[in-house]
Amino acid sequence: MTTFSRRQVLLSSVALAAGLGMSRAFAQSDASATLRVQAFGGDAELAGINSAIGRFNAKYPNVTVEVSIDPISTGWGDYVTKVLGQFTSGSPADIYGTAIETFQAFSSRNLFMPLDDFVAENTGFSDFAPSLFEQGSYKGVLNYIPIGWNNIMINYNRDLFDKAGLAYPERGWTWEQFRETAKALTVRDASGTVTQFGYEVPNQNFFVQPWFFSNGTGILNADWTASNMLDPKVAETLQFLYDLIHVDGVSPIPGAEMMDNQFMAGQVAMINRGQWIVQNAKANGLNMDIAVPPRKEKEATIIGFGAYAIAGNTSNADLAKALVLELTSEETQREQGERGGGVPGRKSAASTEAFLAFPPSAFLYYETLPFTVPVPSPANFQEVEKIFIRHYTAMMSGQESIADGCKAADAELTESFTRLKQQMGG
């Protein structure tokens, strides 16, 4: 992972203007066609996409752009299934917005066109962190143009901390300090019913992974080729989360629905989320800030990022490339980042006063880059995610013991990787 100093993060966009202005498009301005874009995200992402399409149509007035946006409310595994279904049925989009969790799943099936020459011919892409392009390649071929990224942080309600008389979290806080903080932020009525939870134990794969990383472990091995569920540190991490629910009573059992609404309403004091939550926090006037996840063995969190890919069988490749230039432009990235659509991949777009103004510790997004770990994203990600979450939720609810859940998940993951190896000719 490429690292950045505070000074580098705050580089003036003026210094990059020359490079940013040298992007090339390839299509004729009088071209006529319809482009379909399958995007992901919420209002912030859609607003930025529509602005980009407006600029694109100023150059290509005869091109109609149709956008479908997926909120990814049930995880990236379901998105993989959805996109594969579009290709299988013969009705794929021309451009896909997707994320690192899906890269190997899509590229191993040769769904998207190589973009190495496209990037080489458009020097404006030099404003992106090089590591994003490295992670957007599969077997040495670049299929993905990066956009925004997210690292999971502890998002917390400052008003609830103030009401409880608690100091805001500082870098280096520990699991036990987090636990005591969550206890202090949990409120019960006279009958003992919780009216305010201190924390939401996550219900999604991406949200929960920092707990493993900060304990020096992960549910998969380092190169994402096998299960690591039998590592004692995995069970230790799961036990800690289980105890937050069943021993300390600071969190409900993870359910199918996320607790974003409860967080916005002041019913949950802390949750694990990325920068995308900023758009809702602003809309709800929430006095929110972020903290680096607590450490057990080391300071660590997860990073995932979005990107655009172009279908390999599109009949409008040049127009699709021209639209991708707008969708990944500094202007689009700045708008989406300031609205809360993720940390911009372009350093210039992440250095504006508006982006750094909220939450108050927004500078921490980039400060965590030196110790972020990419979300484990093997080619069988959709199976890995479903297997892990199924056993994770069973363990968190007490339907399955930690020991039995880890063994069962390990067996299923091992079978999945065996099938993957056979499919890949290994």
Residue pairs with C-beta under 8 A, 6 or more apart in sequence:
1 131
1 303
1 369
1 370
1 372
1 374
2 129
2 130
2 131
2 369
3 369
3 370
4 129
4 347
4 366
4 369
6 363
6 366
6 367
8 347
9 347
9 350
9 351
9 363
9 366
9 367
10 351
11 347
11 348
11 351
12 348
12 351
13 20
13 330
13 348
13 349
13 351
13 352
16 127
16 330
16 347
16 348
19 123
19 124
19 126
19 127
20 124
20 127
20 329
20 330
20 348
21 124
22 122
22 123
22 124
23 122
23 123
23 124
23 125
23 325
23 329
24 121
24 122
25 59
25 318
25 321
25 322
25 325
26 318
26 321
26 322
27 60
27 316
27 318
27 319
27 321
27 322
29 59
29 60
30 62
31 60
31 62
31 63
31 316
31 318
31 319
32 62
32 63
33 62
33 63
33 64
33 315
33 316
33 319
34 63
34 64
34 65
34 66
35 63
35 64
35 65
35 66
35 94
35 95
35 316
35 319
35 320
35 323
36 65
36 66
36 68
36 93
36 94
36 95
37 49
37 65
37 66
37 67
37 68
37 93
37 94
37 95
37 96
37 97
37 323
37 327
38 68
38 70
38 83
38 86
38 93
38 95
38 96
38 97
39 45
39 46
39 49
39 67
39 68
39 69
39 70
39 97
40 69
40 70
40 71
40 72
40 79
40 97
40 98
40 99
40 306
41 69
41 71
41 72
41 97
41 276
41 306
41 341
41 342
42 71
42 276
42 279
42 341
43 279
43 339
44 276
44 279
44 336
44 339
44 340
44 341
45 69
45 97
45 336
45 341
45 342
46 67
46 69
47 335
47 336
47 339
48 332
48 333
48 335
48 336
48 339
48 341
49 67
49 69
49 327
49 332
50 67
51 331
51 332
51 335
52 323
52 326
52 327
52 329
52 331
52 332
53 65
53 67
53 323
53 326
55 326
55 329
55 331
56 63
56 65
56 322
56 323
56 326
57 63
57 65
59 322
60 319
60 322
63 319
65 323
68 93
70 79
70 82
72 79
72 99
73 258
75 204
75 205
75 206
75 385
75 389
76 99
76 101
76 102
76 206
76 381
76 382
76 385
77 101
77 381
77 382
77 383
77 384
77 385
77 386
78 382
79 98
79 102
80 101
80 102
80 105
80 106
80 381
80 382
81 382
83 92
83 96
83 98
83 102
83 106
83 111
84 105
84 109
86 92
86 93
87 109
87 111
87 311
92 111
92 311
92 313
92 314
93 311
94 310
94 311
94 314
94 316
94 319
94 320
95 308
95 309
95 310
95 311
95 314
95 320
95 323
95 324
95 327
96 106
96 112
96 308
96 309
96 310
96 311
97 147
97 306
97 307
97 308
97 327
98 106
98 144
98 306
98 307
98 308
98 309
99 304
99 305
99 306
99 307
100 135
100 136
100 304
100 305
100 307
100 374
100 375
100 377
101 206
101 304
101 375
101 377
101 381
101 385
102 377
102 381
103 135
103 136
103 138
103 143
103 144
103 307
103 377
104 138
104 377
104 378
104 379
104 381
105 377
105 379
105 380
105 381
105 382
106 112
106 143
106 309
107 138
107 139
107 141
107 143
108 138
108 379
108 424
110 312
111 309
111 311
111 312
112 143
112 144
112 309
112 310
112 311
112 312
113 143
113 309
113 310
113 311
113 312
113 314
113 317
114 141
114 142
114 143
115 142
115 143
115 144
115 145
115 309
115 310
116 141
116 142
118 145
118 321
119 125
119 133
119 142
119 145
122 325
124 325
124 329
124 330
125 133
125 145
125 328
127 330
127 346
127 347
127 348
128 146
128 345
128 346
128 347
129 146
129 345
129 347
129 369
132 146
132 149
132 305
132 307
132 345
133 142
133 146
135 305
135 374
136 142
136 143
136 144
136 145
136 146
136 307
137 143
137 144
143 309
144 307
144 308
144 309
145 307
145 308
145 309
145 324
145 328
146 305
146 306
146 307
146 328
146 345
147 305
147 306
147 307
147 308
147 327
147 328
147 332
147 333
147 336
147 342
147 344
147 345
148 275
148 305
148 306
148 333
148 336
148 337
148 341
148 342
148 343
148 344
148 345
149 303
149 304
149 305
149 306
149 342
149 343
149 345
150 274
150 275
150 276
150 303
150 304
150 305
150 342
150 343
151 274
151 301
151 302
151 303
151 304
151 343
151 365
151 368
151 369
151 372
152 206
152 207
152 209
152 210
152 272
152 273
152 274
152 293
152 301
152 302
153 272
153 273
153 274
153 275
153 290
153 291
153 292
153 293
153 301
153 364
153 365
153 368
154 169
154 178
154 270
154 271
154 272
154 290
154 291
154 292
154 293
154 294
155 263
155 270
155 271
155 272
155 273
155 277
155 281
155 288
155 289
155 290
155 359
156 168
156 169
156 269
156 270
156 288
156 289
156 290
156 291
157 263
157 266
157 268
157 269
157 270
157 286
157 287
157 288
158 168
158 287
158 288
158 289
159 266
159 287
160 185
160 196
160 266
160 269
161 167
161 168
161 185
161 269
164 184
164 185
166 181
166 184
166 185
168 289
168 291
169 178
169 181
169 291
169 292
169 294
170 291
171 292
171 299
172 295
172 299
173 181
173 291
173 294
173 295
174 294
174 295
174 296
175 214
175 240
175 294
175 295
175 296
177 294
178 199
178 294
179 240
179 244
179 248
179 250
181 198
181 270
182 198
182 199
182 244
182 248
182 250
182 251
182 269
182 270
183 198
183 248
183 250
184 198
185 196
185 197
185 198
185 199
185 250
185 269
185 270
186 194
186 196
186 197
186 198
186 248
186 249
186 250
186 269
187 194
187 195
187 196
188 194
188 195
189 195
194 249
194 252
195 267
196 266
196 267
196 268
196 269
197 250
197 251
197 252
197 259
197 262
197 267
197 268
197 269
198 250
198 251
198 268
198 269
198 270
199 244
199 250
199 251
199 268
199 269
199 270
199 271
200 251
200 252
200 254
200 258
200 259
200 262
200 263
200 268
200 270
200 271
200 272
201 208
201 241
201 244
201 245
201 251
201 252
201 253
201 254
201 396
202 208
202 254
202 271
202 272
203 254
203 255
203 256
203 257
203 258
203 389
203 393
204 258
204 389
205 375
205 385
205 388
205 389
206 302
206 304
206 375
207 272
207 273
208 241
208 272
208 392
209 218
209 219
209 302
209 373
209 375
209 376
210 272
210 293
210 300
210 301
210 302
211 237
211 240
211 241
211 293
212 218
212 219
212 233
212 234
212 237
213 300
213 301
213 302
213 373
214 293
214 294
214 295
214 296
214 297
214 298
214 299
214 300
214 301
215 233
215 236
215 237
215 296
215 297
216 233
216 296
216 297
216 298
217 228
217 231
217 233
217 234
217 237
218 228
218 234
218 373
218 376
219 227
219 228
219 229
219 234
219 376
219 388
219 409
219 413
220 226
220 227
220 228
220 376
220 378
220 384
220 413
221 227
221 228
224 376
224 377
224 378
225 378
225 417
226 413
226 414
226 417
227 409
227 410
227 413
227 414
227 417
228 234
229 406
229 407
229 409
229 410
229 413
230 406
230 407
230 410
233 297
234 406
235 402
235 403
235 406
237 296
238 392
238 395
238 396
238 402
238 405
238 406
239 402
240 296
241 396
242 395
242 396
242 398
242 402
244 250
244 251
245 251
245 252
245 253
245 396
246 398
252 259
253 396
253 397
254 392
254 393
254 396
254 397
259 267
259 268
259 271
260 271
260 273
260 277
260 280
262 268
263 271
263 277
263 286
264 280
264 281
264 284
264 286
271 277
272 293
274 304
274 342
274 343
275 337
275 340
275 341
275 342
275 343
275 365
276 340
276 341
276 342
277 288
277 340
278 288
278 339
278 340
278 358
278 359
279 339
279 340
279 341
280 286
280 340
281 288
281 340
281 358
281 359
282 340
282 358
288 359
289 359
289 360
289 361
290 359
290 361
290 362
290 364
290 365
291 361
291 364
292 299
292 301
292 364
292 368
293 299
293 300
293 301
298 371
299 371
300 371
300 372
300 373
301 368
301 371
301 372
301 373
302 372
302 373
302 374
302 375
303 369
303 372
303 373
303 374
303 375
304 374
304 375
305 342
305 345
306 342
308 324
308 327
308 328
310 317
310 320
310 321
310 324
311 320
314 320
326 332
328 345
330 346
330 348
330 349
333 344
333 345
333 346
333 349
334 344
334 346
334 348
334 349
334 352
334 355
336 342
336 344
337 343
337 344
337 349
337 350
337 352
337 355
338 352
338 354
338 355
343 350
343 365
343 366
344 350
344 355
349 355
350 365
350 366
355 362
356 362
356 363
376 384
378 384
378 417
378 420
379 420
379 424
380 416
380 417
380 419
380 420
383 416
384 413
384 416
387 409
387 412
387 413
387 416
388 409
388 413
391 400
391 405
391 406
391 408
391 409
391 412
392 405
392 409
394 400
394 405
395 401
395 402
395 405
400 408
